[in-house]
Amino acid sequence: MNNAADIWKSVLRILREQFEMSEITLQTWFEDIRASELRDNILVLVTPAEFKKNVILTHHTQKINDALFALFSVPMSFELYTTEEFEGSLAPIIPDFSNYEEYSFEKFIVGSSNKFAHAAAKAVASAPGKTYNPLLIHGGSGLGKTHLLYAIAGTIKKNNPKAKITYIKSEDFTNELVSSIQSGTLPQFREKYRSSDILLVDDIQFIAGKESTQEEFFHTFNALHEAHRQIVLTSDRPPKEMAKLEERLKTRFEWGLLADIEPPDFETRMAIVSLKAQLIGLNLTTEQKELIANNVTANVRQLEGAVHKLLAYRDLLQDVDGLQAAERAIRDIFAENPWINPTPEFIIKAVAKYFEIDPEEIIGKDRSSKMVEPRKIAMYMVRDMTHESYPKMGKVFNRDHATVKYSVDSLEEQLKTDAVLREKIQDVKNSVLTP
């Protein structure tokens, strides 16, 4: 999902390139800002100085919001804290689960791609700690994993207002752990998490490879599980594909229930478009809905973006009739957000960035061992994400189609047994599908 640091980098790029913000302004006020998390439609930012916070909020709020809208095509906002404000309390920034209607089970569109995860989440919400503990929901970005977390929390809070619910992004769990060690408040940190009735952790895959975080979470997990407290995790992949995750944590994550969410099918996409349009008071024709559902297929967030773009046409241009408005909305989203409908060239650049090489090296003649894996991964991902024909792929990679097909087939075979390779491909795919 939605790596806050990457989103902030994209915001800075838009401020620089589209809004022509000067390098002096960017370096003076924005250079040392840290992005903590993306919560709902709010990007949480941290700056080291109070005076910087005041200047940014006074002079740059609208530009940042506009950049976020340009990035997602959905109304977004940000919250800015000083480091002291952010780290002054160990309490995480938690959604208001007492007012959860927007992210309730009733607002979650159920289809063949997510009905199992939805049913599992409802079962956990109705009997926390008694069944499916832990519950791990995994799937790509923007498919509704966080929505289900909020729905679980909201339902439990409604049924038991006294329940102690703790929601945290795994990256923030790491940051809090580091802060508590530095400030000598590790016992309080442990007490906060281990006294929870419900622990909800988003993007748990990010603790992989972090030894101290894994150690701490291992003991937190054990304490809660032994006390029959409910644990719900989300990730972008199943535990077996988290190559750097400790085996003991993989085992524990698989103790309960694994529920995957796939990209929505056409019928589900139609239902999502209809509901989102209804919620914002936008009347769409069946043809407009079908056009969006047929062309925006990767995730729910992108469908919402298309609907909100149509709303902008209606409010700003008084133009929402017929297919032309929908076509323009989709065309604008594709133009602004290449990860929605990635081209082979876009995928090759993402692979090159991951392996810290030049894209030209992937399509070039270099046959050295360091190029074998990146090139095969690039070929596999282009085939998987664009369904391009092998002859056309051959032209992209400057190779005959038989060579490309052999590379793709051999990598598919390797993926069956190579968890590290699966993790690499998932990481690159995430970078392609998110801003």
ABEGO torsion letter per residue (X at the ends): XBBAAAAAAAAAAAAAAAAGBBAAAAAAAAAABBBABBBEABBBBBBABAAAAAAAAAAAAAAAAAAAAAAAGBBBBBBBBBAAAAAABABBBBBBAABAAAABAAABBBBAAAAAAAAAAAAAAABBGABGOBBBBBEBBGAGAAAAAAAAAAAAAAABAABBBBBBBAAAAAAAAAAAAAAGAAAAAAAAAAABABBBBBGAAAABGBAAAAAAAAAAAAAAAAAGBBBBBBBABBAAABAABBAAAAAAAAABBBBBBBBBBAAAAAAAAAAAAAAAGBBBBAAAAAAAAAABAABAAAAAAAAAAAAAAAAAAGBABEAAAAAAAAAAAAAABAAABBBAAAAAAAAAAAAGBBAAAAABABABAAAAAAAAAAAAAAAAAAGBBAAAAAAAAGBBAAAAAAAAAAAAAAAAABAAAAAAAAAAAAAAABX
